[in-house]
């Protein structure tokens, strides 16, 4: 399997150079002969909006692809298998991967799965994010009440799509969607 730390080391400067924040990098899919190919997923956002435009995704995808190709040409095969590169915005029901996410989205509902149990052996939590105290994340779990845990103990965390979240989310900017669709159509015709 690919070395995720090395991939992040390669991808993060490319994301930052374009003025974006890296939200998450994942490598998933079969690595052996099979029907499903490996996917390198990169989620990034504009710090001021929390989203990426389609043109941003396309530009970042080209930049990351060029960097990985250059490393491969130089003899470093970062992902040995054939893979698909997927660059996207985190979306409305976004993953929570950084401490600042738990501060920014305090007051909103989240689902959290922990690697180490809290409050009577519970690993699966769902409730309203309270915020952060020092290095500790606080959540008002529906079943256990207020629980606390550290970022390192999170297996996965994401916002739950609610009316409150929809109301608080900035409208998506799709101003360049028609231009990108037109470019893709022209490219397919060539």
C-alpha positions in Angstrom: 0.0 0.0 0.0 1.1 3.5 -0.6 2.9 5.5 2.1 0.2 8.1 3.1 2.7 10.3 5.1 4.8 10.6 2.0 1.9 11.4 -0.2 0.8 14.1 2.2 4.3 15.4 2.2 4.1 15.7 -1.6 0.5 17.0 -2.0 0.3 19.6 0.8 2.9 22.0 -0.7 1.0 21.9 -4.0 -2.3 22.6 -2.2 -0.7 25.5 -0.2 1.0 27.0 -3.3 -2.5 27.4 -4.8 -3.7 29.2 -1.7 -5.8 26.4 -0.4 -5.9 24.4 2.8 -5.6 20.6 2.8 -8.5 18.9 4.4 -7.8 15.2 3.9 -5.8 12.8 1.8 -6.9 9.2 1.5 -5.8 6.2 -0.6 -8.4 3.5 -0.9 -9.5 0.6 -3.2 -8.0 -2.7 -4.1 -4.3 -2.9 -4.4 -4.3 -6.4 -5.9 -5.6 -7.5 -9.3 -9.3 -6.8 -9.3 -12.2 -4.7 -10.7 -11.7 -1.7 -8.5 -8.7 0.6 -9.0 -6.9 2.5 -6.3 -8.1 6.0 -5.7 -6.0 8.9 -4.3 -8.5 11.3 -2.8 -7.5 14.9 -2.0 -9.9 17.2 -0.3 -9.0 20.9 -0.1 -10.7 24.2 0.5 -10.4 27.9 0.0 -9.8 29.2 3.6 -12.2 32.1 3.1 -15.1 30.0 1.8 -14.6 26.4 2.9 -15.1 25.2 -0.7 -13.4 24.7 -4.0 -14.7 25.8 -7.4 -14.7 23.3 -10.2 -11.8 25.2 -11.9 -9.9 25.0 -8.6 -10.3 21.2 -8.5 -9.2 20.9 -12.1 -6.1 23.1 -11.5 -5.1 21.3 -8.4 -5.6 18.0 -10.0 -3.3 18.9 -12.8 -0.7 20.3 -10.4 -0.7 17.2 -8.2 -0.7 14.8 -11.2 2.3 16.7 -12.7 4.2 16.5 -9.4 3.5 12.7 -9.1 4.5 12.1 -12.7 7.7 14.0 -12.2 8.6 12.0 -9.2 7.8 8.8 -11.1 10.1 9.9 -14.0 12.8 10.5 -11.4 12.4 7.0 -10.1 10.1 7.4 -7.1 6.9 5.4 -7.5 4.8 7.0 -4.9 1.8 4.8 -5.7 2.9 1.5 -7.3 -0.5 0.5 -8.6 -2.6 2.2 -11.3 -4.7 4.8 -9.5 -7.3 7.4 -10.1 -6.7 10.9 -8.7 -9.9 12.5 -7.2 -9.7 16.2 -6.1 -12.7 17.7 -4.4 -14.1 20.2 -2.0 -15.1 18.6 1.4 -18.8 19.3 0.8 -21.5 20.3 3.2 -21.4 17.2 5.3 -17.6 17.4 5.4 -15.1 15.3 7.2 -13.7 16.8 10.4 -10.0 16.1 10.3 -8.3 19.1 11.9 -8.7 20.7 15.4 -9.9 23.9 13.7 -12.8 22.0 12.1 -14.1 21.2 15.6 -13.9 24.9 16.5 -15.4 26.2 13.3 -18.3 23.7 13.3 -19.2 23.9 17.0 -22.9 23.8 17.5 -23.5 21.5 14.6 -24.2 17.8 14.7 -21.5 15.3 13.9 -20.9 11.5 13.8 -17.6 10.4 15.3 -16.1 7.0 15.4 -13.2 6.5 17.8 -10.3 4.1 17.9 -10.3 4.2 21.8 -13.7 4.0 23.6 -15.0 6.6 25.9 -17.9 6.7 28.4 -18.6 3.0 29.0 -16.9 1.5 26.0 -18.5 3.7 23.3 -16.7 4.2 20.1 -19.6 5.4 17.9 -20.8 8.9 18.9 -23.4 11.3 17.5 -24.4 14.7 18.8 -23.6 18.4 18.8 -20.0 19.6 18.7 -19.3 21.8 21.7 -15.9 22.9 20.7 -12.3 22.4 21.9 -10.6 22.9 25.3 -6.9 22.7 24.9 -6.2 19.4 23.0 -9.5 17.9 23.9 -12.6 17.9 21.7 -16.0 18.1 23.4 -19.2 16.6 22.0 -22.7 16.3 23.5 -23.4 12.7 22.6 -27.1 11.7 22.3 -26.6 8.7 24.5 -23.8 9.5 26.9 -24.1 13.2 27.3 -20.9 15.3 27.2 -17.9 13.3 26.1 -14.3 14.4 25.5 -11.6 12.8 23.3 -8.4 13.8 21.5 -7.9 14.2 17.7 -5.5 11.2 17.6 -8.3 8.9 18.9 -10.6 9.7 16.0 -11.0 7.0 13.3 -13.5 9.1 11.4 -15.6 12.2 12.0 -18.0 14.1 9.8 -20.8 16.6 10.0 -24.4 15.4 9.7 -26.5 17.0 7.1 -29.2 19.0 9.0 -31.4 22.0 8.3 -29.2 23.9 10.8 -26.0 23.0 8.8 -27.7 23.9 5.5 -28.7 27.3 6.8 -25.2 28.0 8.1 -23.3 26.9 5.0 -22.3 29.5 2.5 -24.0 29.1 -0.9 -21.9 27.1 -3.3 -20.4 29.1 -6.1 -21.0 27.4 -9.4 -20.2 30.4 -11.6 -17.6 28.5 -13.6 -19.5 25.2 -14.0 -20.8 26.0 -17.5 -17.3 27.0 -18.7 -15.8 23.7 -17.4 -18.6 21.7 -18.9 -18.0 23.4 -22.3 -14.3 22.7 -22.1 -14.9 19.1 -21.3 -17.3 18.7 -24.2 -14.8 20.3 -26.6 -12.1 18.0 -25.3 -14.2 15.0 -25.9 -15.0 16.1 -29.4 -11.3 16.4 -30.3 
